[in-house]
Every structure is written in C-alpha cells, then in structure tokens.
C-alpha cells in the first residue's frame, strides 16, 4: 500500500493526558491502575473487587455549552483527548488544506455512550429517562463518531467502528481504504471507550477480570484489568521529502473460532500479522517493536505468544502495555498504536509491567524489561471477540 503520513497523534489514559504523560510513565515503569472506585448505579450492588485504569479528572470536565446535547462521560473523554498535543489545531489545518468535506472521521469504540444509558435506567422517572438524559444522539452506537465530526466541523465520510477490542486499530485500515478510493484526502482516526457497569460486570461474568493488577504473559496471571482511554491520529497522503512517521501496512482477519476465545494455534492472529507485513512490504526481522494485544487472560496470552514465536525472529522486542493502562477495549488499538509510534519516535521500547515469570509459551521475543534502541518499524496487535483481528505496521519515511 502507499504509506500514509501521521501528521499528529495523541492519547489520554490512566497515565495522564497526552503523549508526554504516556512516555514518562512507560520510561519510569509507573502504572496507572488503581482499585476500582467507579460508582455502582444498580441498587443493592457493590463495586467489583478489581483494579481499573481510570482517567483522572474526567468527572470535572464539562463539554462546552454548544455541545450540551452530546453530554456524557464518553463524549467528555473524546473532547478532552482532542485538546492534547495540538491535535485540534492539526485537524483544523487539514480541513483548511483539503476542505472539511474531504477529511473523514473514523472512530473506534466498544460500548460508546452506554454508561449514560445505564444511568438513565437507574434514574427512571415514571418509566421515562430523566430530563437531563433525554439526549437522543447520546444513546446510539454511533455517538462517538458523530460527536467527533460535529465538534471538529469535518464533513467527510464519518464512521464509528465497533469490533470489540480491535475497533480503534481497524480505523487505520478503514481510513486507508477511504483514501485509496479517493473518498477523502485526510482522515481523523481514533478511539474512545469509558468504564461503565456493563463493561466491568460483563467481563466479570465471563470470569476474565482479575482481582489484582493484571500480569500479561506471566505464568500465574489470573485475568485482565479494564481501563478507559481516548486517542487520535491524523492521516494524510505523503509527499516528497515528508519527514512524518507513517502507516506502512495493515492486516485484518476474522477466524470466528469462538465468541470469546481465540483460535488455539493463533491462526487468525498470524494471518493478520502476515497480511500487515506483506502490505507494508517488510519482513518479520524488520520489526523492531511489537505492541502485543496481551490482555493477561490465560487463553489470549498463550495463543498470541505461540503466534509471535511462529512468525518473528528472537531479536524482536515484543510486549504488552496493558499493565500500565489496563485493557481500554475499543480504545486499545489507538492507545497501543500511540505507544508503538512513541517507540519509533524516541527509541523507548516498553517491557511488561507487574509480570515476573514468563508463561512457558513465551518465546524470547516477549520482553519483560524495558529497552532503548532506535528502530525503523513498529507494529501493533489488536484482537477482538469472535476472532476479529487487526495488526498495523508503522515506520519512518523510506529513502
């Protein structure tokens, strides 16, 4: 594929707001997980005993008055994340260059604004939503994409992608196809997902939530820690002499092995990774850093470790960063793409937080300690329910 320039990128997570907050926490091996302190809306229920990656200060953020019809926690995070790292200004500049109708919006999510819907049902008044939550555009799956388009003033194609945990990785692939089809000249891609009862209790019902901070790829891991995040990247076609980091390839697969369990040999994961490498025109040995899906659930980590060992040489530095941020679900793809881009830009290769004893399935590619070295290509894996997989390859401009 023709490479796409990444003009700007950002993430806001439990580690803080913007790229610098993510980079510093990774360097210092300082995690953002805390004991679950999310209010429980259901009467008679207590908070789930677990650890979460919660964004500080989100409750104090209010949307500007002109966006009152979009008010909810998820859209507040979407707005907050857009204010970081000059992202809003970069989007405005792209609209000025190409015209607002030629800039697409592609946003990934898992639960969208369902937290607001939960609150509405918890506060029903005479079998109706309370007045402050009678907001039609909030209670729909397309809420994040539609809100981002409204607040940026962009008028190109607008898509909300909801493929579980691969959602905001697949936005890069969707944007590349839109540009290849000449439906737009630039794309604002990203992902937003916030914590809510459906997420916490839903994953707990699958027996996937750990009572302790998650330990990806550890032999004694007991499950995941959920988190929330928002992030964006602005993509454009490249030009001669372009110095921006680039999206070089994407790969997608859907092995459909099981609703919540990956294929035992990781065939779908391998297919997505091979497809991304082929589309990028690089070999496995060319990848310097791979951010793994690495949820710390027993099935995911062992299967992904097998898939990585089957494809990559021992020299690869691969890690999961969910011990820092928690599993941010529909925002995981953009958050972990930002971490891969930071590795490219700064040569900081994170290890794995909280973990000590590698699972026997781990090959030498999976590193628990941080490292520092310059790399030419970085990769990100995001795998969703139903075997809905996406891998991305990022790189520096080619000579």
C-alpha positions in Angstrom: 0.0 0.0 0.0 1.0 3.6 -0.4 2.3 4.8 3.0 0.2 7.4 4.9 1.8 10.2 6.9 0.8 10.6 10.5 0.6 14.3 11.0 -0.3 14.3 14.6 -1.2 11.7 17.3 -2.2 11.7 20.9 -3.6 9.6 23.7 -5.2 10.2 27.1 -5.3 7.3 29.5 -4.9 6.4 33.2 -1.3 7.5 32.8 -2.3 11.1 32.0 -3.2 13.4 29.2 -1.2 13.5 26.0 1.9 11.8 24.6 4.4 13.1 27.2 2.4 11.6 30.0 2.4 8.2 28.3 6.1 8.3 27.5 7.2 9.3 31.0 5.1 6.7 32.7 6.5 4.0 30.4 10.0 5.1 31.0 9.6 5.2 34.7 7.6 1.9 34.8 4.9 3.7 36.7 1.5 2.2 36.1 -1.9 3.9 36.1 -4.0 1.1 37.6 -6.0 1.7 40.8 -8.5 -0.2 42.9 -11.9 0.0 41.4 -13.6 3.2 42.5 -16.2 3.6 39.8 -19.7 4.3 41.3 -22.2 1.5 41.0 -25.6 2.6 39.7 -27.5 -0.7 40.3 -29.3 -0.5 43.7 -28.0 -3.1 46.2 -24.8 -3.8 44.3 -21.3 -3.1 45.5 -18.3 -2.2 43.4 -16.5 -5.1 41.8 -13.2 -6.0 43.6 -10.7 -5.4 40.9 -8.2 -2.8 39.5 -9.0 -0.3 36.7 -7.3 2.2 34.6 -9.4 5.3 35.2 -8.8 8.7 33.6 -8.3 11.3 36.4 -10.4 14.4 36.4 -12.9 13.3 33.8 -15.9 14.0 36.1 -14.8 17.6 36.4 -14.7 18.1 32.6 -17.7 19.7 31.1 -18.5 19.9 27.4 -18.7 23.5 26.1 -22.4 24.7 26.2 -22.8 24.4 22.4 -22.3 20.6 22.8 -24.8 20.1 25.6 -26.9 17.7 23.6 -23.9 15.3 23.5 -23.2 15.4 27.2 -22.0 12.1 28.6 -18.8 10.7 30.1 -17.7 9.1 26.9 -18.0 12.2 24.8 -16.3 14.2 27.6 -13.3 11.9 27.2 -13.5 12.4 23.4 -13.4 16.1 23.8 -10.6 16.1 26.4 -8.4 13.8 24.3 -8.8 16.1 21.3 -7.4 19.1 23.2 -3.9 17.4 23.7 -0.7 17.6 21.6 -2.1 20.2 19.2 -4.5 17.7 17.7 -7.4 20.0 17.3 -5.2 22.6 15.6 -3.8 19.9 13.3 -7.3 18.8 12.3 -8.3 22.4 11.6 -5.2 22.8 9.4 -6.0 19.7 7.5 -9.6 21.0 6.9 -8.1 24.2 5.6 -5.8 22.4 3.2 -8.3 20.0 1.8 -11.7 21.3 2.6 -13.8 20.0 5.5 -15.8 17.7 3.2 -12.5 15.9 2.2 -11.5 14.9 5.7 -13.0 11.7 7.1 -13.7 10.8 10.7 -13.3 7.1 11.7 -13.7 6.4 15.4 -13.5 3.1 17.2 -15.4 2.2 20.3 -16.8 -0.8 22.1 -19.6 0.4 24.3 -19.9 4.0 23.0 -22.1 6.0 25.5 -23.8 3.1 27.1 -22.7 4.4 30.5 -25.2 7.3 30.1 -27.9 4.8 29.1 -27.2 2.8 32.3 -27.5 5.9 34.3 -30.8 6.8 32.6 -32.3 3.4 33.5 -31.0 3.7 37.1 -32.8 7.0 37.4 -36.0 6.3 35.6 -38.8 8.8 36.3 -42.3 7.5 35.7 -40.9 4.9 33.3 -39.0 7.6 31.3 -35.4 8.8 31.2 -34.8 11.8 33.4 -34.9 15.1 31.6 -31.1 15.6 31.7 -30.5 12.3 29.9 -33.2 12.7 27.2 -30.4 13.1 24.6 -31.2 11.1 21.5 -27.7 11.4 20.0 -26.0 10.0 23.2 -27.9 6.7 23.3 -26.8 5.3 20.0 -23.7 3.3 19.0 -22.6 6.0 16.5 -22.4 8.6 19.3 -18.6 8.9 19.4 -18.1 9.2 15.6 -21.0 11.6 15.2 -19.8 13.8 18.1 -16.2 14.0 16.9 -17.4 15.0 13.5 -19.7 17.7 15.0 -17.1 19.2 17.3 -14.4 19.3 14.6 -16.7 20.6 11.9 -15.4 18.0 9.5 -17.9 16.9 6.7 -16.2 14.0 5.0 -17.2 10.3 5.5 -18.0 9.5 9.1 -17.8 6.0 10.5 -18.0 4.5 14.0 -16.2 1.1 14.1 -17.4 -1.3 16.8 -15.5 -4.6 16.5 -14.8 -5.0 20.3 -11.1 -4.7 21.2 -9.8 -4.3 17.6 -12.1 -1.3 16.9 -9.6 1.5 17.0 -6.9 -0.4 15.2 -9.3 -1.1 12.3 -9.9 2.6 12.0 -6.4 2.9 10.3 -7.4 0.3 7.8 -10.7 1.9 7.1 -9.1 5.3 6.6 -6.5 3.8 4.2 -9.3 2.3 2.1 -11.3 5.6 2.1 -8.2 7.4 0.8 -7.4 4.7 -1.8 -10.9 5.0 -3.1 -10.5 8.8 -3.3 -13.4 9.5 -0.9 -11.2 11.7 1.2 -7.7 13.3 1.3 -7.2 13.0 5.1 -8.7 11.2 8.0 -9.0 11.8 11.7 -8.9 8.3 13.2 -9.2 7.4 16.9 -10.9 5.5 19.6 -12.9 6.3 22.8 -14.1 4.0 25.5 -15.1 4.7 29.1 -15.6 2.4 32.0 -19.2 1.5 33.0 -21.1 -1.2 34.7 -21.8 -3.2 31.5 -18.1 -3.4 30.9 -17.0 -4.4 34.4 -19.8 -6.8 35.2 -20.0 -8.1 31.7 -16.3 -9.1 31.6 -16.6 -10.4 35.1 -19.4 -12.7 34.1 -17.0 -14.3 31.6 -14.6 -14.9 34.5 -12.0 -12.7 32.8 -11.4 -10.0 35.4 -8.6 -10.3 37.9 -8.9 -9.2 41.5 -5.3 -8.0 41.3 -3.4 -5.7 38.8 -3.1 -7.6 35.5 0.1 -9.5 34.7 0.4 -10.0 31.0 2.2 -13.1 29.9 3.0 -14.1 33.5 2.7 -17.8 34.2 0.5 -17.0 37.2 -1.8 -14.4 35.5 -5.4 -14.5 36.5 -7.2 -12.1 34.1 -7.4 -8.6 32.8 -7.7 -5.2 34.3 -10.1 -2.9 32.5 -9.4 0.7 31.6 -10.6 3.7 29.7 -8.9 6.0 27.2 -9.3 8.3 24.2 -6.8 9.0 21.4 -6.5 10.1 17.8 -4.2 10.2 14.8 -4.4 12.4 11.7 -3.6 10.6 8.5 -2.7 12.2 5.1 -1.1 11.1 1.9 2.7 11.5 1.9 4.7 14.0 -0.3 8.3 14.2 -1.5 10.6 14.9 1.4 8.0 14.0 4.0 9.5 13.5 7.5 6.4 12.4 9.4 6.1 8.9 10.8 3.9 6.7 8.6 1.4 3.9 8.5 3.0 1.4 6.2 0.6 -1.5 6.4 -2.5 -3.1 8.0 -3.8 -6.7 8.2 -7.2 -7.9 9.2 -8.7 -11.3 9.8 -11.7 -12.9 11.4 -11.1 -16.5 12.4 -14.5 -16.9 14.0 -13.2 -19.8 16.1 -15.2 -18.9 19.2 -17.1 -15.8 20.5 -14.7 -15.1 23.3 -11.7 -17.5 22.8 -9.0 -17.1 20.2 -8.0 -20.0 17.8 -5.8 -22.3 19.9 -2.9 -22.1 17.3 -3.4 -18.3 16.8 -4.2 -18.8 13.1 -6.2 -15.7 12.8 -3.6 -13.7 14.7 -0.9 -15.0 12.3 -3.0 -14.2 9.3 -3.5 -10.6 10.4 0.2 -10.1 11.2 1.4 -11.7 7.9 -1.1 -9.5 6.0 0.2 -6.3 7.6 3.8 -7.2 6.9 3.0 -8.0 3.3 1.1 -4.8 2.7 3.9 -2.9 4.3 6.5 -4.7 2.2 8.7 -5.7 5.1 9.9 -8.9 6.6 9.3 -10.0 10.2 13.0 -9.3 11.0 12.5 -5.6 10.1 10.1 -5.1 13.0 11.9 -3.5 16.0 9.0 -3.4 18.4 5.6 -5.2 18.6 2.9 -4.0 21.0 1.0 -7.2 21.8 -2.7 -7.5 22.5 -1.6 -9.2 25.7 -4.7 -9.0 27.8 -3.4 -11.2 30.7 -6.2 -13.7 30.2 -5.0 -17.3 30.2 -6.1 -18.1 26.6 -5.2 -14.9 24.8 -1.6 -14.6 26.0 -0.5 -18.2 25.4 -2.1 -18.2 21.9 -0.5 -14.8 21.0 2.9 -16.0 22.3 2.7 -19.0 20.0 1.7 -16.9 17.0 4.6 -14.5 17.6 7.1 -17.3 18.1 6.0 -18.9 14.8 6.5 -15.7 12.8 9.3 -13.5 14.3 13.0 -14.0 15.0 14.4 -13.9 18.5 15.6 -10.4 18.0 12.1 -8.9 18.2 11.2 -6.8 21.3 7.5 -7.5 22.0 5.5 -6.5 25.0 2.0 -5.8 26.3 1.4 -2.4 27.9 -1.9 -3.2 29.5 -0.2 -3.4 32.9 0.2 0.4 32.6 -3.2 1.4 31.2 -5.5 -1.5 31.7 -7.4 -3.0 28.7 -9.1 0.0 27.2 -11.3 -2.1 24.9 -12.4 -0.1 21.9 -9.7 2.4 22.6 -6.9 -0.2 22.9 -6.0 0.0 19.2 -5.3 3.7 19.2 -3.6 3.8 22.6 -1.2 1.0 21.7 -0.6 2.4 18.3 0.4 5.7 20.0 2.8 3.6 22.2 4.2 2.0 19.1 4.7 5.4 17.5 6.4 6.7 20.6 8.8 3.7 20.4 9.6 4.8 16.8 10.0 8.4 17.7 12.0 8.1 20.9 13.5 4.6 20.8 11.9 3.7 24.1 10.7 0.1 24.0 8.5 -0.7 27.0 8.6 -4.1 28.6 5.7 -5.6 30.7 4.6 -4.2 34.0 3.6 -6.3 37.0 4.8 -9.6 35.5 7.8 -11.7 36.7 7.7 -15.3 35.5 7.1 -15.8 31.7 4.4 -18.2 30.6 6.1 -21.4 29.2 4.5 -20.5 25.8 6.6 -17.3 25.6 9.5 -17.2 23.2 12.5 -14.8 23.6 10.6 -12.2 21.6 8.4 -11.3 24.6 10.4 -9.0 26.9 9.5 -8.1 30.5 12.2 -5.4 30.9 12.3 -2.0 29.1 14.9 -1.4 26.4 16.2 1.6 24.5 17.3 1.5 20.8 16.4 3.1 17.5 14.1 1.1 15.3 12.8 1.5 11.8 9.4 -0.2 12.1 6.9 -0.8 14.9 3.8 -3.0 15.0 0.6 -3.2 17.0 -1.7 -6.2 17.5 -5.4 -5.7 18.5 -7.7 -8.8 18.7 -11.4 -8.7 19.4 -14.2 -11.1 20.3 -15.1 -13.6 17.6 -11.5 -13.7 16.3 -11.8 -10.2 14.9 -8.1 -9.3 14.5 -6.1 -6.3 13.2 -2.4 -5.7 13.0 -0.7 -2.4 12.0 2.8 -1.6 10.8 4.3 1.9 11.4 7.6 3.1 10.1 9.9 6.0 9.3 9.9 7.5 5.8 11.6 5.3 3.3 14.6 6.6 1.5 
